[in-house]
Amino acid sequence: MLDLDRRLMGEAHPNVALSMMNLANLLQDKDDLPAAERLYTEAHTRLTIAFGPEHPYVARCASGLAG
């Protein structure tokens, strides 16, 4: 899904960051914590730029980073 979002919407689209966060959630559930952390970090940066630091998506991503 992430690759499809990137191709259809472009790297800067907020839906790409949301797909990153969703994939990070899955990876965290599967105990692939290094990969999850990389995606959460990238998604957090993108979501903060797109929506601002107070947005619920940013908070949800930060929560995932906290573990």
DAHUTA-V238529 format. One line per field, one symbol per residue. ss: DSSP state (@ for helix, = for strand, . for the rest). phi: phi as a letter, one per 30 degrees, with the letter a starting at -180 (. if undefined). burial: # if it has 24 or more other ideal C-beta (glycine too) atoms within 12 Angstrom, else .. A space follows every 50 residues. Layout:
ss->???
phi->???
burial->???
This chain:
ss->.@@@@@@@@....@@@@@@@@@@@@@@@@...@@@@@@@@@@@@@@@@@@ @....@@@@@@@@@@@.
phi->.dddedddcjeddeddddddddddeddddcicdddddededddddddddd cjdcdeddddddddddi
burial->.#..#........############..#.......#..##.######..# ......##..#..##..
